[in-house]
Amino acid sequence: MTAAYRSGCVALLGRPNVGKSSIINALIGEKVAAVSPKAQTTRNAVRCIYTTASEQIVFVDTPGIHKPKHALGSFMMQEAEDALGQVDAVCFVVEAGDQTIGEKEEMILGVLSQLSLPVVLAVNKIDKLPDKKLYAKTSDLYKERLKPAAIVPISAADGTNLKLLAAELGKLLPEQAAIYPEDMLMDSTERFLAAEVIREKIFLLTEDEVPHGAAVMVDEFRSPDEYPDLKTARIRATIVVDKDGQKGIIIGKGGAKLKAIGTAARKDLEKKFGYPVFLQLWVKVKPGWRKSEEELRRLGYSF
């Protein structure tokens, strides 16, 4: 008897920079979620789609759980909470080697204790352990309080057990047909993807508070798909920052930093879209934009 097809949504929860976006990208085999070594790279709940012959898992990559310090932080937390109301299961990602349950993990445990969703505990970064079996010291911290449906030690960096993680999550999904076409990897507009790619490059190429004080607004997006007479996509975007000093850092001496951000973003976008891209970037200062719900709405963060 052939096993029934399963599909549904899974929320990825975990503290900032625990590797949630890296897990999705490694599973799908293509970079569909913004990644950087810095915490809180993810701001919106992004839907990324993993499809096999037996299951389709719609991963909802949520912003890292944290105590918000401004309106943007509140928006990010609301995104994470809203995602939990729309999923069939949760993948709670923790880091191998943790010796205690941290403050952010306590916050997540508190949220999960109020829900009836099944949870798989993913212990990430086992590649960093001298002995991969030592992950059990971390998973034992959560066994009693979380009572997970499964515990899977993984490494997004080298791919260890990622297919096993997907299989365990697939067991928790309802028996139904696929939600999205099998060749679809992300439920987002090209405009959103362009803004995310540019923002990721700001995170990767600038330091300290600069990337956290920056947002990206796509002012124009004209692609060959929409305009057949075009051979090259034309994208014009504005990088919004909090302070004049941040603007200077992003532009760099003689515009070198902004050029590097634009070049890196353009190469990624051309790879994703499959056609040449002409990318123009501008930098604008809007003091306190992270604290203003009105400004956040203008920038596409919907409350």
N, C-alpha and C positions, 0 to 999 in steps of 0.2 A: 504494500500500500504506500503510495507516494505521500510524503509529508506535506501538510498544507502550507501554502505561502503565508508569510507573516510580514506585516509592515506597520510602521507607527513612528512616533516621535520620542526621542530620548534627550533629556536635558543634560548637558555637561556642567557640573558644578565643581568648584574648587577655588582655592585662594588664588589671587593674581600670580601669574607667571609659573603656575604649577605644570603647564604644558598642555592645556586643553586644546588650543588651536593646533598645536603640533601633532597631537593624536589624530585629529580630523584629517589634516593634510597628509599624514603618513598612511592612514587607512585608505583614503580616496586615491592617493597616488598623484595628487596635483595640489598645488597651493591654492586653496579656496578661502582660507581664513588668515587674517593678518597676524604675523608673528614677529616678535622682537624679544631680546633678552630683558626688556624693561617691563615692570608690572603694569597692569591695566591698559594693555594695548587694545584689547577688545572693549568696545563701548556699546555696541548694539548686539541684541540677540540675533545671531546669524544662522540661517538654516542651510546646512550642507548635507548632501544626499549620498548615501553609501548603498549601492545596489548589487546584489548577487542573484544567483539562480534560485535561492531559497528565501531571501529576505530583502527588505528595503528599510534601512534605518535612516530617519531624518534627524540628524544631530542638530540640536539647538545649542550653539556655542554661546554661552552667556558671559557677560562681564564678570570678572572675579568678585566674589562677595567681600565687601569691605564696609567700614563705617563712612558714610558720605560726609564730605567736608564742604560741599557746595551743590548748586543745582544740578550740575553735570553728574556728580556722584550720585545724587538722588535718582536721576534718570537712569543711570546704569543699574542701580539696585532694583528699580521698578522693572526694568527689562528682565532681570534675572527672576524676579518674583512672578511676573506675568508668564514667563516661559513655563514655570512649574504648573500653571493652570491649564496648559495646552499639550502636555506630554503623557506618554504611557508608562515611562520608567525614567530613572535617574542614573547617570554614571557619575559617581562622586570620585574625583581624582585627588589623590594625596601623593606626597613625595616620599619615595623610599629613603630610609635613613632618618626620618623624623622620629625623635625619641619621646615627644609629648604631643598632645593635641593643642594646637595653637589657638589663638583668639579667633582667627577667621574661620578655622574649622569648627570651633564651638558655635559660631554664628550659623554655620551651615547645618550642623547637627540640630540646632534649635529649630530651624526652618523645617527640616525633614521630619522632626518628631511630631509636627502638626499635620503631616500629610500621610496618606495611605499608599503612596507610590512605592513599587518595588525598586530596590537600589542594588546596583553592582558597584563594588569598591574596586577602583583601578589604582594600583600602587605603581606610580610612574617613576622613571629614571633608575630602574634597577641596574642599568649598565654602569652606574656610578658606584655601585657597591663592590667591595672586594670579593664577596661571595653573594651571588644573587639570592640565595635562600634566606639571607638576612632580612629580606623584605618582610618576613613574618613578624619581626619585632614591631614593625609599624602597623601591620594589619591587625595584630592582636590588640592594639589600642582601641580599635573601632568595633571589634566583633560583637561585644555584648550590647553596646549602646545603639549600634546601627542594625544589627541582625541582617546583614546583606544577603541577597539571593545568591551571590557569588563573589569571590575575591579573586582578582586576576592581577598577577605581577606583570608589568609591561615596561617597555622602553619605546617611546616614540622616536628616539634617536636612531636605534638600530632595528626597529620593527618587531622586537621580541613580543610574542603572544598577542599581537594586535588582532589577528584573525580570531583567536580564541575569545578575546574581549567582545568582538562583534557577535560571535556565535552565542555567548552568554546573554548579551543584550537582546538578540533576536528572539530567544526563548520567551522573553517577557512581553513581546508585542502581540497584538491581536491577530487572529487568522483573517486576513483580508488581502485583496489585490494591492499592488503597488500604488502609492499615492501620486508619484511623479513618473514621467517617462524615464526609462532605464538609462538614457544617455544624459540626463540632467544632473548636474553636480551641485548647483547652488540656486536657491530661490531668492534671487536679488536682481535688481536692475543693473545694467551696465554702468549707469551713472554712479550708483552706490559702490560698485566694485572699483571703479576708477578712483573715487574719493578714498576708499580704504587702502588701495595700493599706494597712493601718494602719501597718505598719513603713515603707513608702515615705513616708508623710506625716511620720513622725518624722524620717526622713532629710532631707526637704525643709524642715521647719520648725524644726529645731534645729541647733546648730553644734558644731564641734570634735569631741570624742570621744563626746559624748552618744549619737548614733545608733548608733555601733559598740558601745556598751555596753548596748544595748536589744534585747530580744526580745519577741515577742508570742505569747501563748497564748490561744486561743479557748476559753473555758470553757463557753459555751452558744451553740448555733446552731439556731434554730427558724425554718424558712422556710414560706411558704404552700405550697410544693411538697410538703413532708413533712406539714404540718398544715393541711389545707384550711379549717379553721375560722379560721385566722389571715389577716388582710388585710395585716399588716405583719410583716416578718421581725424577730426579736428576737435580737440578737447581743450577748453579754457577753464582753469580753476583758480580759486582764491584761497590762499592759506591765511587763516585768521589767527592772530596771536593776542596775548594779554598786554604785552609791554613792547616799547620801542626797542629795548635791548634784545628781546627775543627776535624781533624782526631783523635786526642787524646780524644776529647769529645765523638765522636761517638763510639770509641773502649771502653772507660771507664776504670776504675780501674780493672786490671786483666781481661779485655775483657768483663766485666759484661754488659755494655751498648749494645755492639754489639750482645752479646748473647740474650739480651732481645728483641732487634729489630728483630733478626732472629727467635726467638721463636714465637713472635706475628705474624710475616709475615707467617711463616710456618703454623700456625693454621688456619689463614684466607685462605691460598691457598689450604690446604687440604679440607676445607669446600667447596670452590668454585669448585675444580677439581674433588673431589670425590675419591681420592686415596692418599696414603701416600706420603709425600714429604721429600726428603733429600735436605736441603738448605745450601749452603756454601756462606758466605759473606766475601769479602775482601774490604779494604779501601785504596784508592790511592789519592794522592795529585796532582792536576793539577792547578797551580796558574792561575787565570784569565780565567778559562774555560767559565764563563758566558759572557765574552766580546769577545770571539773568535768564529766566525761563523764556522771555520774549526773544532774546538773542538765540537761545538754543533752538527754539522753534524755527527761526529763520535759517538756521544751519542744518535743519532736517531732523532734529531730535524731538520726536513727538511725545508729549506727555499724555 
